[in-house]
Amino acid sequence: MATEATQWEATITKERTSRSWKSLAWRQFRSNRVAVISAIFLIAMYLVAIFATAIAPYNPNEVDISATNARPSARHLLGTDEDGRDVLSRVIVGSRVSMTVGLIAMAIAVAIGSLIGGVSGYFSGIPDSILMRFTDGMMAIPYFFLVLIVVAVFGSSFQNIVIVIGVSTWMGVARLVRAEVIRFRDQDFVLAARSIGVPNVRILIRHIMPHALSSIIVAATLGVAGAILLESALSYLGLGIRPPTSDWGAMLSNSQAYVFADPLMAVYPGICILLTVLAYNFIGDALRDALDPQLLRG
Amino acid sequence: MISYVIRRLLQGVLVLFIVSLVTFFLIHAAPGGPALLTSPELNRDEVAQIKENLGLNDSIPVQYVRWMRNVLQGNLGTSYSTLTPVSTLLRDRLPNTLLLGGLSLLLSVIVSIPLGIASAIRRNSVLDRALTGFAFLGVSVPVFWLAIILIIIFSVELHVLPSGNMFTVGESFSLVDRIKHLVLPVVTLLVLNLATLTRYTRSAMIDVLGQDYIRTARAKGLESRTVIYRHALRNAMIPVITIIGVFLPNAVAGAAITETVFAWPGMGLLAVNAADTRDYPVVLGATLTVAVIVVFSNLLTDLLYGVLDPRIRLD
């Protein structure tokens, strides 16, 4: 019985999947020049982050009291900070934290959001009411305060920061997934799957969720941008990952004390955050256009 | 209508209950407890005595019930570090945050609606492209960095505006001085809100302008201006108002960070400092207050739908 259901299921699934929309979406994405440049930029940035210690001209934590707050020069391309540490090296190594926190936090948010949204949309009724009131409640908590509290309370290790950002930003994804699941759960192909005895969980994961995937991808891309901003804000407030591990937000926080003596120090890490987040936003926007179902149908 | 308001109010109360529960349990789950307990001047007995006095030795649910009972009677407790009643702290700080947040939200609505409309009417024009670019920058820029850059330009280099605080310390009250201190924080928040709101007004307007009744209005010879401002704008405002509601927690976050950069004595700065020292009553009071504001504004935006669009029945 079970194997028969699986066979039928395979037939239905095969008929639904056409390869053409993927290539259509890809073509659409490629035609967006800003998005392509953003993608190349991000790939380059991740390469820099991976090989940071090899690329950085100096040890980012090496103190040189003979050359503090130095202006940019041939020796120190972006100058040095108040302890004489090389700013360029610190920016390069700092990319590691800033660039990974966003990705992992968003993965957590997408996982929680998909689970809650999927269950809520598919089963409706009481589970839906409970889960959605909970989601509303979470949304009404000013998430920034929540993150603040958790980090202040549990300490600001990399792990804690990633978890707390993920746990406090899944609500958007949950609502999105719920709406998509509701849109598809009563359609004929779901009915067909149910009639041949495919279990609920499998219907949800295998047949309905793929339809929500494009919206999830878009939300996730934009979410990474938000998560990077949030992490940098925490670091700025001194609640980020502790020194000497440098990241861009912490560098900025540091620079404010020297804003009169050495204003340039505040510029570089900020530009790094801005460009990275901007690239994610451009890509998210382009993906929204490329994966738009209205467009794909045409 | 009345039953709708009552039901929404009840839902709001439920949401606030969840907020209080989550915040309370999170903060009390902390290993270590409030910062004042780790003060090196205290010996072990004194720490135990303080813990006992603050009721920190009871189980967390018991503490929660006690705290909630007090809150319902209007007593938010006393700050651990300054020994001031939390309600006094909030009364001092809340108006400052409302001034900063309200003013920048108001200004951004006033500016973003005409910009969004202009952008929607002339799609792909130079203006539209410029505004799109600006919107992307606005949502991508770290608030605190923007604030620092503004300080560098206007305080450090040009010496025209102060770099922080609400007024010049030691000087008597002067309106000009107050306004000068407001400019940079308001502009920082304005950039943030403006980017989002302009984009939403634009897309809502584009949607509405494609509708049949707009074509009808144009076909019967109405002036373009009348069509846009009397027929289209009203309907385009519905999604925009939703966004203002949804956007609020974001705006609160932005305000909290902005306050910290400019040392603006508001709720955000209060919460940041309290979280740092684990001043439980203050953190809880601040979070709850902000949550009340968010819930209330969401209710208000929902009620506004009915005013803007008679087709939407609230029941």
Interface residues (C-beta under 8 A of the other chain):
Chain A: R133 F134 D136 G137 M138 M139 A140 I141 P142 Y143 F144 F145 L146 L148 I149 V150 V151 A152 V153 F154 A225 L229 S232 A233 Y236 L237 G238 L239 G249 L252 S253 S255 Q256 V259 F260 P263 A266 V267 P269 G270 I273 L274 V277 L278 N281 F282 D285
Chain B: Q11 L14 V15 L16 I18 V19 V22 T23 L26 I27 A29 A30 P31 F136 L137 V139 S140 V141 P142 V143 F144 W145 I148 I149 I151 I152 V156 E157 S163 P249 V252 A253 A256 I257 T260 V261 A271 V272 A275 D276 R278 V283 A286 T287 V290 A291 V294 V295 N298
